[in-house]
């Protein structure tokens, strides 16, 4: 549970009960793709039990499950069907289809093939801390988190969020920690990082299971290669990779955290995850100079952290935003 974290601050004016959230999300239940539908997504019972609650409260923390299904239709298969259709038209009429007709044939081919396509299903854990006004999505890519946020904004009246931001950018902080080999007391530098050049060379240096307190790392940073990812451990209890976009990836709960669990199962997993992470997040924000100024809610689509830091927008969502095509450049960072 929670291998990744994309973190948002929920607007303080949003207030809703567990029952109100449950009732609202009932309007967006997941249903499998129909014969000619490529993608379907919605909410499923958090415990995985049929007809169970969509929102589960464990120790005052709310857990939800967002589920999606997509049909796998390789472009090469579609193109082959289009070529077959074009060949049939040429045989019957003696003419070659034009570009517009080929585009129409491509759409026909997709509709023909969709009922036969294999499907892929995936789910994302969603955690709402109503007291701390924190939203956390277990997504490996920003676009996946955007889809979840869009559904919540669409279904929950008055719901607005902004990506967490800090006074010191994660990249600047990580560079300083590597240069001085002095991370904040709560954090320990582990043996993996990724450095990227800021110029047009697009040079990348990766270290995996390698000591980082070496001159070579410092030289790379001094020459302009800045950390985009750095492996850290918080208080010996939770290991993770911090990214320049203030996302946490490859989260692992150490034995010190797991040994304190007296039970097993869904409730114990939720208690461990939310208990540890709810303490980690404030320490991480403090290590980055504290939380940045939260932007005022406005009717604008959610933007990724790199876009916001580049001045592309305020990073606040108050209305449904269309998620772009899914890309995941950081799915396997090391």
Secondary structure, DSSP 8 states (H G I E B T S, - for coil): --S-BEEEEE-TT----HHHHHHHHGGGB-----TT-SEEEEEE-TT--TT--SSEEETTEEEEEEEEEEEE--HHHHHHHHHHHHHHHHHHHSS---HHHHHHHHHHHHHHHHTT-EEEEEEEEEEEETTTTEEEE--SSHHHHHHHHHHHHHHSTT--EEE--BSS-HHHHHHHHHHHT---TTEEEEEEEEEEESSTT--EEEEES----SHHHHHHHHTTEEEEEEEEEETTTEEEEEETTS-EEEEEE-HHHHTT--S-SHHHHHHHHHHHHHHHHHHHHHHTTSB-------S-----HHHHHTTS---EESS---------TTTT--
